[in-house]
Amino acid sequence: MTSTGTPHPTRTVHPPHTALTLAATLLTATVALYIALVALGNITDFDSNQQFVRHVLAMDTTFKDDDLMWRAITSKGLQDTAYVAIIAWETLAALVLIAGTWLWIRRDLELARRISTYGLLMLMLLFGAGFIAVGGEWFAMWQSEDWNGLDAATRVFTLSGLVLLVIHLPTGTSRSAVPDDKS
């Protein structure tokens, strides 16, 4: 109690810095920077990847097998809607990962882990389900010599998965020492 009878303000006790926490911070920041630059590039150089999305969805550079071509989406309006949705998702994932990075820096480990997990799962969903499964298989992107984004999608999917594993490694601090955020 202070001399006026009010309780002393409580000081937040942060868990100690560890090499694993530093790794989680830097890896989350790296993925956040990468996807922020991807989103910025898609916004400022809209046409380049717009053509990619249009060609993948139109399936116009695939083997043009009649058994598959019914899947093609040739409406430019639908193609552009898909591209804008991709950019919005990338931008949101970047913002979530930037927030996760900030929380790692502040050493709010549980919330940082949760928020970073959301951002990384967003990327794994976009690049795994969106580009690898839907683009690669459904729209036969693997058949295209010019518009095949499977290697890039696999890199982002793999990097996001590895970072997700790292941020969920046990830190060596007891769970009771790090209060769980219930929000």
Buried (B, 14 or more C-beta within 10 A) or exposed (E): EEEEEEEEEEEEEEBEEEEBBEBBBBBBBBBBBBBBEBBBBBEEEBEEBBBBBBBBBBBBBBEEEEEBBEEBBEEEEEBBEBBBEBBEBBBBBBBBBBBBBBBBEEBBBBBBBBBBBBBBBBBBBBBBEBBBEBBBEEBBBEBBEEBBBBEEBBEBBEBBBEBBEBBEEEBEBEEEEBEEBEE
